[in-house]
Structures are given as C-alpha cells and as structure tokens.
Amino acid sequence: MDRVQRDALQRDLARLADGDRDAFHPVFVCLWPLLRGFVGRYLPPEDAEDAAQEALVKVFARAGLFDPTRDALSWSLGIAAYEIKTARRRRQRRREDGEPPVGTPDAAAGPEALAIARQRTDAIEAVLTSIDPADAATLRAYASGAPPPVSGATFRKRVQRALARLRVAWRISHGRS
C-alpha cells in the first residue's frame, strides 16, 4: 500500500467514524484485499476467508470508535490480528491442527518406531486400568476427540483432574514422568 492509498484510507475511515455513509464503499474497496491477504498469510485457506470477513465486519461495526489521530491501517490490521488469534484458538479447541496425535508413529518410521509406540500404548493402557474407570473413560474420550457428553468447561475440568490422577499412577508404576 503506497502513501496515497494509506492517506485515502485514513481520510475515509475518519469520515466513516463521523457518520458519513458515503465513505463505506471506499473503505471496503481499500481494506478488503488487504485484510484478505494479511489473514491469508497466517491461517489455512479454509479459515482465512471467514476470518477476513469477520475482521472487516468488526472494522465497520467499530468505525464509530475509530480515533482519527491513530493510523487507520494499523487499527484495521490490529482487528484482523485479533481475528487470526480467535480463529486459531477456535481451530485448536476443535483439534484441527492437522497434526497426528502425540505418540502416533510415522508410517515411514520403520518397525522399531512402531514397536516403541506399541510398548508406550501398552504402558499407558496398563496405567489407565489402575485408575478410576470414570477417569479412564474421560481420558479415552478426550484422546479419541469424541464430543463430550457434558459441557465443554465441565469436560475440560474432568480431563484436567483425570490427567493429574494418571500422572500420579504413572509415577507410582514407572517412576518419573
């Protein structure tokens, strides 16, 4: 974005903040490709378009709060950065990182890696059988990614407590964790 475009954005967003609805279109034309490109560098394509749209909607919703003494581009990109953070957090909560679960061996790792992973899984299963069955069921549901039968906050607290109990049981049977 060159200096002329940046000054035009500053002027148009200040007009929009003052209630001039004619400034809506120029602000949209200037910001949409910028926000889409900015968000697209930090999010996968399936999330980038939605996050860019959400950022633009928030820019327009908060246009009345814009302080014309601040830089319009920085202000807009700050809102977009927050949307990136929100989209990443939402994706992480849904466990859509695209990474295999921890401890899953790579198919090309070879027979030794598969044997080690199998031993690790057997050791975890042995410790899971030694803790409370409800805690074991909670941890299995968490590991499988199945939707919890209770609210998200309740489930997260149950997982936290079950993991604490699993760590204690692991230390008892295998030493340090």
C-alpha positions as CSV (number, residue, x, y, z in Angstrom):
1,M,0.0,0.0,0.0
2,D,1.5,3.3,-1.0
3,R,1.3,6.6,0.8
4,V,-1.5,7.9,-1.3
5,Q,-3.7,4.9,-0.6
6,R,-2.9,5.0,3.1
7,D,-3.8,8.7,3.3
8,A,-7.1,8.0,1.5
9,L,-7.9,5.1,3.9
10,Q,-7.1,7.4,6.8
11,R,-9.4,10.1,5.5
12,D,-12.2,7.7,4.5
13,L,-12.2,5.9,7.8
14,A,-12.3,9.2,9.7
15,R,-15.3,10.2,7.6
16,L,-16.9,6.9,8.4
17,A,-16.3,7.4,12.1
18,D,-18.0,10.8,11.8
19,G,-21.1,9.1,10.3
20,D,-20.6,9.7,6.6
21,R,-22.0,6.6,5.0
22,D,-20.6,7.6,1.6
23,A,-17.2,6.6,3.0
24,F,-18.3,3.0,3.4
25,H,-17.6,1.8,-0.2
26,P,-14.1,3.4,-0.5
27,V,-13.1,1.9,2.9
28,F,-14.4,-1.5,1.8
29,V,-12.6,-1.4,-1.6
30,C,-9.3,-0.5,0.1
31,L,-9.4,-2.8,3.1
32,W,-11.0,-6.0,1.7
33,P,-8.0,-7.1,-0.4
34,L,-5.5,-6.0,2.3
35,L,-7.3,-7.9,5.1
36,R,-7.8,-11.0,3.0
37,G,-4.1,-11.1,2.1
38,F,-3.0,-10.4,5.7
39,V,-5.2,-13.1,7.2
40,G,-4.3,-15.5,4.4
41,R,-0.7,-15.4,5.4
42,Y,-1.5,-16.7,8.9
43,L,-4.4,-19.0,8.5
44,P,-5.2,-22.0,6.3
45,P,-7.4,-21.1,3.3
46,E,-10.5,-22.7,4.7
47,D,-10.4,-20.3,7.7
48,A,-8.8,-17.2,6.1
49,E,-11.8,-16.0,4.1
50,D,-14.1,-16.2,7.1
51,A,-11.6,-14.5,9.4
52,A,-11.1,-11.7,6.9
53,Q,-14.8,-11.2,6.6
54,E,-15.2,-11.2,10.3
55,A,-12.4,-8.6,10.7
56,L,-14.0,-6.4,8.1
57,V,-17.4,-6.6,9.8
58,K,-15.8,-5.6,13.1
59,V,-13.9,-2.7,11.4
60,F,-17.3,-1.4,10.2
61,A,-19.1,-2.1,13.5
62,R,-16.4,-0.2,15.4
63,A,-15.9,2.5,12.9
64,G,-17.6,5.0,15.2
65,L,-14.9,4.3,17.9
66,F,-12.1,5.0,15.5
67,D,-9.8,7.8,16.7
68,P,-8.7,9.8,13.6
69,T,-5.4,10.6,15.3
70,R,-4.5,6.9,15.1
71,D,-3.3,5.2,11.9
72,A,-6.3,3.6,10.1
73,L,-4.3,0.8,8.5
74,S,-2.7,-0.2,11.8
75,W,-6.0,-0.1,13.6
76,S,-7.6,-2.3,10.9
77,L,-4.8,-4.8,10.9
78,G,-5.0,-4.9,14.7
79,I,-8.6,-6.0,14.5
80,A,-7.6,-8.6,11.8
81,A,-4.8,-9.9,14.0
82,Y,-7.3,-10.5,16.8
83,E,-9.5,-12.4,14.4
84,I,-6.5,-14.5,13.4
85,K,-5.9,-15.3,17.0
86,T,-9.5,-16.1,17.6
87,A,-9.6,-18.4,14.5
88,R,-6.5,-20.3,15.7
89,R,-7.9,-20.7,19.2
90,R,-11.2,-22.0,17.7
91,R,-9.3,-24.4,15.5
92,Q,-7.2,-25.6,18.4
93,R,-10.2,-26.2,20.5
94,R,-11.7,-28.4,17.8
95,R,-8.3,-30.1,17.5
96,E,-8.0,-29.4,13.8
97,D,-4.3,-28.7,13.7
98,G,-3.7,-31.3,11.0
99,E,-1.1,-32.9,13.2
100,P,-1.4,-36.6,14.2
101,P,-2.0,-37.3,17.9
102,V,1.1,-37.3,20.1
103,G,2.8,-40.6,20.1
104,T,1.4,-41.7,16.8
105,P,4.4,-43.1,14.8
106,D,5.0,-42.0,11.3
107,A,4.3,-44.7,8.7
108,A,7.7,-44.4,7.3
109,A,9.4,-44.5,10.7
110,G,10.0,-48.3,10.5
111,P,9.4,-51.3,12.6
112,E,11.4,-50.1,15.6
113,A,9.3,-46.9,15.9
114,L,6.1,-49.0,15.7
115,A,7.3,-51.3,18.4
116,I,8.2,-48.4,20.7
117,A,4.8,-46.8,20.1
118,R,3.1,-50.1,20.8
119,Q,5.1,-50.5,24.1
120,R,4.2,-46.9,25.1
121,T,0.5,-47.6,24.3
122,D,0.5,-50.8,26.3
123,A,2.1,-49.0,29.3
124,I,-0.5,-46.2,29.2
125,E,-3.3,-48.8,28.9
126,A,-1.9,-50.6,32.0
127,V,-1.8,-47.4,34.0
128,L,-5.3,-46.4,32.8
129,T,-6.7,-49.7,34.1
130,S,-5.2,-48.8,37.5
131,I,-7.1,-45.5,37.9
132,D,-10.8,-44.9,38.4
133,P,-12.9,-46.2,35.5
134,A,-14.6,-42.8,35.1
135,D,-11.3,-41.1,34.8
136,A,-10.1,-43.6,32.3
137,A,-13.3,-43.2,30.3
138,T,-12.8,-39.4,30.3
139,L,-9.2,-39.7,29.1
140,R,-10.2,-42.1,26.4
141,A,-13.0,-39.8,25.2
142,Y,-10.5,-36.9,25.2
143,A,-7.9,-38.8,23.2
144,S,-10.4,-40.0,20.7
145,G,-11.7,-36.5,20.1
146,A,-15.3,-37.6,20.6
147,P,-17.7,-34.9,21.6
148,P,-18.1,-34.8,25.4
149,P,-21.4,-35.8,27.0
150,V,-21.2,-32.8,29.2
151,S,-20.5,-29.1,28.7
152,G,-17.1,-28.1,27.4
153,A,-16.0,-26.4,30.7
154,T,-17.0,-29.4,32.7
155,F,-15.3,-31.8,30.4
156,R,-12.1,-29.8,30.4
157,K,-12.1,-29.8,34.2
158,R,-12.7,-33.6,34.3
159,V,-9.8,-34.1,31.8
160,Q,-7.5,-31.9,34.0
161,R,-8.3,-33.9,37.1
162,A,-8.1,-37.3,35.3
163,L,-4.7,-36.3,33.9
164,A,-3.4,-35.4,37.4
165,R,-4.5,-38.8,38.7
166,L,-3.0,-40.5,35.7
167,R,0.4,-38.8,36.4
168,V,0.4,-39.9,40.0
169,A,-0.4,-43.5,38.9
170,W,2.3,-43.3,36.2
171,R,4.9,-42.1,38.7
172,I,4.0,-45.0,41.1
173,S,4.3,-47.6,38.4
174,H,7.1,-46.2,36.2
175,G,9.0,-43.6,38.3
176,R,9.4,-40.1,37.0
177,S,7.2,-38.9,34.2
